[in-house]
Amino acid sequence: MAHQITLIPGDGIGPEVAEATVRAVEATGAAIDWERVTAAPGELDEVFASLEVTRVGLKGPTATPIAGGHQSINVALRKKLGLYTNFRPVRMLPGLKTRFHDLPLNLAIFRENTEDLYSGLEHEVVPGVVESLKVITHNASMKIARSAFEWSRRESRRKVTAIHKANIMKLSDGLFLKCCREVASHYPQIQYTELIVDNACMQLVMRPEQFDVLVLPNLYGDIISDLAAGLVGGLGIVPGANIGDHHAVFEAVHGTAPDIAGKGLANPTALMQSAVLMLFHLGERDAAARLEQAIYQVYAENRHLTGDVGGKASTSEFTSAVIGHL
Ligand code: ATP
C-alpha cells in the first residue's frame, strides 16, 4: 500500500526544491501518495488535518518575518505536534571540495525543538525594556537527551557532547545539563562530554573532527547547525528531521533563501537528503539507500552541481542527474 505523505512546499525556494525532491523520490519507485497542503501564517488547520492522518510530512522552508509579524510556522508545527527532536546529520559529501574536505566529518546534531528562547514569550516591561523568556523544562530536556543517546547507541556512535552556557544561565542551562548527565549515566559505553557554546564554536571551526554527536537546547542548536553546515559545503546540503512520539516532519536546515528564489538555482540536496531520512523512517530502506547513493554519485562526478557548491547546474539539471543514477 502506498504511503500517504503530507507535502508542504513552503515559500521562497521551497516549491522548487520540493518539486525536485518529489521527482527524485518518485524515481526510486517507492509508492507514495503526496497530499499537497499550503502552510500560511495563522491558517495551519489544513496542515494539521493532513498530518493527523498521514503522521509524516516533507516540508520546504517557510518564511518568518523579522522583528514583528506572525509566529514562525515551524515553531507552531513543532510545538503543536510535539516534535521535540530536531535531528540534523552533517556529513561530508564525496568529492565535494570544502575547506575541510580532507576530514571525514560525520556529525549528528540533536537540537531540542519546542522550548528555550523559542517559547515566544516576550513582553515590554516599560518603554525601552523588553524581556524574552528562556524556558527550559526537565521533561523536554530529558526527551532530547534520551533521543540523542538512544540514537547513538543504535548507531554505535562513540561520544555525545552537550553544549550549554550554564556558567551564565546557571538554572536553565544547568537543568539541561543535569538531564543530559542523568541520561548519560545509563549509557556507560558512550563517552559523555560538555562544552560551553562559545568554546564549542571555536572548536568546531578549528578541530571539527573531534566531535561526534551533539545535543543542544533550541537556540544553540539553531546556530550551531548553520555553523556545522558551513563546514561541509553550506546550507544547500544539510537535511533535517523533526520527530515526536506520533509525527515526523522532514525538512532541510536552510530557510527560504529569497536571494535565489524563483531562478532555478537552488540546491535541492538538503531536501532530497531529508527525503532519504523520511524513506528510512517509512521503512523504505532500499529506496532510501538508492536515493542517497544517487546523490553521492552526482557529487563524486562533480559535473552537475549547483552554484552554491561550485557548479553551474540548475535545480532541474542536478535533479535529472540524480534521477539518472536511480
Ligand atoms: P531562515 O532565517 O529562513 O531560517 P537561514 O538563516 O537558514 O533562513 P537561508 O535563507 O536559508 O538562511 O539561506 C542563507 C543563504 O544561503 C541564502 O541566501 C542562499 O544564498 C544560501 N542557501 C540556502 N539554502 C540554499 C539552497 N538550498 N541552495 C542554494 N543556496 C542556498
Residues whose N, C-alpha, C, O or C-beta is under 5 A from the ligand:
A	BS01	ATP	T62 L235 G236 V253 H254 G255 T256 A257 P258 D259 L265 A266 N267 D308
